[in-house]
Amino acid sequence: MRKVLELDSKHNEAMRYIGTSVKQKLDKFDEALEIFDKALEIVPEHVYVLLHKGLLLLKLERYNEALSCYDKVIQNSTKQCRSTV
């Protein structure tokens, strides 16, 4: 996936995948947060990135920030459902 980012530095799905991998396999939480934040700069309402960022913040016991991510997940999920109806 890092090769994908070399070709397209704004490839949101690659960033989400790398951020999740870094979080789960390497326990490099600060690096994972940076990757999630970069992905959210490109697509601020990306539900899966927000969800994974919230999970990471929860693990770090940063509850208010995690709650903010989850609120955005709910808001954006609702918007996406409305747009498909």
N, C-alpha and C positions, 0 to 999 in steps of 0.2 A: 504494500500500500504506500510505502514511502516513495517508491518509484512513481506512483500515480501523482503524488504531490509535487515531485520534481517536474513533471510534465504540466500539471495544472495545480498551482498553489492554492486555488480556491475550491478544490474538489471536496465538497462538504461531507460526503459519505466516507471518503477516505479518512478525513480528520476524525469523524465519529468513531470509525473502526480502530484507528490508531490510539485515540484517547482511551477507548474502552480496553484495548489490549494492554496499554501501559498501566492502567489502573489495576487490572485484574492479575496480570502476570508478573509485573515488575514492582508493584507497590510504590511507584513513583507518582505520588498523588499531586504534587505541585506541577509536574510536567503534564499530567493528564488534565488538570484544571486549565492550564494555559492552552492546551489543544482544544478543549471544549469551548473556551472563550473565543478562540480564533474562529472556530466553526460557527459560533453564534454571531460573530461580527458579519459573517457572510449571509447567514439565514437565521435571523434572530428568533424566529418562531419554530425552529426545527424541534419537534416534539421529542424525538429520540435522543438528541444531544442534551436537551433540557432534562430529560428523565435521568440519563446517565450522570450528568453533572449533579443533579439532586441526590442521587444515590451516593456519589462520592462525598459530597458535603455532609450527608447524614453520617457516613462512616467516620468522618473527621469531627463529628459532634458539632458541626456548624449548622445548628438546627434552623435558625431564622433564614439563612441563605438557602438551605435545602427547601424550606417551605415556600420561599419565593419562586424557586424553580418549579416546584409542583403546581403552584398557582398558575404559572405561565403554561404548563402542560395542559391543565384543565381548560384554560381560556382558549388556547390554540387548538386543542382537540375539538372543542365546541365549534369554533370557527370553521374548521375543516369539515366537520359533519354538516354544518349549515350550507356550505358551499357545494356539497355533493347532492343535496336534496333538491 
